[in-house]
């Protein structure tokens, strides 16, 4: 089996971006909440609370992580559109995943949040001009990021974690 940490491979940003690629990334982000819901339908309660790999997060933690991460990404896009190269703050994903609201709360809370967040995020992202897609923010670990590169990353991110949830459905 492929590396369970990266079941769809690592993120790679292409050298050249076409409008079709950008459109696909937006579609992927828009479909993330429904894809996660579909992946969860295959799991029972025990599987939702089992890690997808030894030392990995549970499906419950993954769902809450996606909500946390996508909220951060949405805010970063808004900052890039309203400020000149804002410096954004990273967060300790592993620590956030261990907090009670990520390790014990019902997944439906983050699924509902993702539905609303992605609806609003898509209104914003689909309204952007090609020039606005090139607006930037600075991430202390990833460096200068365009909104365009960020949507490519979050297209991948949703599929990446949906695949993790799918791994929880494996027998024993």
C-alpha positions in Angstrom: 0.0 0.0 0.0 1.1 3.6 -0.6 2.2 5.8 2.3 -0.9 6.2 4.5 0.4 9.6 5.5 0.0 10.8 1.9 -2.5 8.4 0.3 -2.9 10.6 -2.8 0.7 11.8 -2.9 2.2 15.0 -1.7 1.0 18.4 -2.9 2.7 19.7 -6.0 2.0 23.1 -7.6 2.4 23.1 -11.4 4.8 25.4 -13.2 2.0 26.6 -15.4 -1.6 27.1 -14.4 -4.5 27.1 -16.9 -8.0 28.5 -16.3 -9.3 24.9 -16.5 -6.9 23.8 -13.7 -8.1 26.7 -11.6 -11.7 25.8 -12.3 -11.1 22.2 -11.2 -9.4 23.3 -8.0 -12.4 25.4 -7.2 -14.8 22.5 -8.0 -12.7 20.3 -5.7 -12.9 22.7 -2.8 -16.7 23.1 -3.4 -17.1 19.3 -3.3 -15.0 18.7 -0.2 -17.9 18.8 2.4 -20.0 16.3 0.4 -17.0 14.1 -0.3 -16.2 13.9 3.4 -19.8 13.1 4.2 -19.8 10.3 1.7 -16.5 8.9 3.1 -18.0 8.9 6.6 -21.1 7.0 5.5 -18.9 3.9 5.2 -17.7 4.1 8.8 -19.2 2.9 12.0 -18.7 4.6 15.4 -15.6 2.5 16.2 -14.0 3.3 12.8 -14.7 7.1 13.3 -12.7 6.9 16.5 -9.9 4.8 15.1 -6.7 6.2 13.5 -6.2 5.8 9.8 -2.6 4.7 10.5 -0.6 3.9 13.6 0.1 7.3 15.3 -2.3 9.1 13.0 -5.5 11.0 13.8 -8.9 9.4 14.0 -11.5 10.1 11.3 -13.2 12.4 13.9 -10.0 14.4 14.4 -9.5 14.6 10.6 -13.0 16.0 10.0 -12.5 18.6 12.7 -9.0 19.4 11.3 -10.4 20.0 7.9 -12.8 22.5 9.3 -10.0 24.2 11.3 -7.7 24.3 8.4 -10.2 25.5 5.8 -11.4 28.3 8.2 -7.8 29.5 8.4 -7.4 29.3 4.6 -10.6 31.3 4.0 -9.4 34.0 6.4 -6.0 34.0 4.7 -7.7 34.6 1.3 -9.7 37.5 2.7 -6.5 39.0 4.3 -4.7 38.7 1.0 -7.5 40.5 -0.8 -7.7 43.4 1.7 -4.1 43.9 2.8 -0.8 44.2 1.1 1.1 40.9 1.6 -0.2 40.2 5.1 1.8 37.9 7.4 -0.5 35.1 8.5 -0.1 33.0 11.6 0.5 29.3 11.4 -1.0 27.0 14.1 0.0 23.7 15.7 -2.4 21.3 13.9 -1.3 18.4 16.0 -2.1 20.3 19.3 -5.4 21.5 17.9 -6.3 17.9 17.0 -5.8 16.8 20.6 -8.2 19.5 22.0 -11.5 18.1 23.3 -13.6 19.8 20.5 -11.5 17.9 17.9 -11.1 14.6 19.7 -14.6 14.1 21.1 -17.2 16.5 19.5 -19.7 15.0 17.0 -18.4 15.2 13.4 -21.7 16.8 12.4 -20.6 20.0 14.0 -17.7 20.4 11.7 -19.6 19.0 8.7 -22.3 21.7 9.1 -19.5 24.3 9.5 -17.8 23.1 6.3 -21.1 23.3 4.4 -21.6 26.9 5.3 -17.9 27.8 5.1 -17.4 26.3 1.7 -20.6 27.9 0.3 -19.3 31.3 1.4 -15.7 30.6 0.3 -16.9 29.6 -3.2 -18.9 32.9 -3.5 -15.7 34.7 -2.8 -13.3 32.6 -4.8 -15.5 32.3 -7.9 -15.8 36.1 -8.0 -12.0 36.7 -8.3 -10.3 38.1 -11.4 -7.1 36.5 -12.6 -5.3 39.5 -11.1 -6.9 38.9 -7.7 -5.9 35.3 -7.9 -2.3 36.6 -7.8 -2.8 38.5 -4.5 -0.5 37.2 -1.8 0.0 36.5 1.8 3.2 35.5 3.6 3.2 32.3 5.6 6.2 32.0 8.0 6.8 28.3 7.0 5.6 28.3 3.4 6.8 31.7 2.3 4.9 33.9 -0.2 1.6 32.3 -1.3 -0.7 33.5 -4.0 -4.4 32.9 -3.6 -4.1 30.7 -6.7 -1.5 28.5 -5.1 -3.6 28.4 -2.0 -6.6 27.1 -3.8 -4.5 24.4 -5.5 -3.3 23.4 -2.0 -6.8 23.3 -0.6 -8.1 21.3 -3.6 -5.4 18.8 -2.7 -6.0 19.1 1.1 -9.6 18.1 0.9 -8.9 15.1 -1.2 -5.9 14.2 0.9 -8.0 14.1 4.1 -11.0 12.4 2.5 -8.6 9.6 1.5 -7.5 9.4 5.2 -11.1 9.0 6.3 -11.5 6.2 3.6 -8.5 4.4 5.2 -10.5 4.1 8.5 -13.0 1.8 6.7 -10.3 -0.8 6.2 -11.0 -4.0 8.2 -8.8 -4.5 11.3 
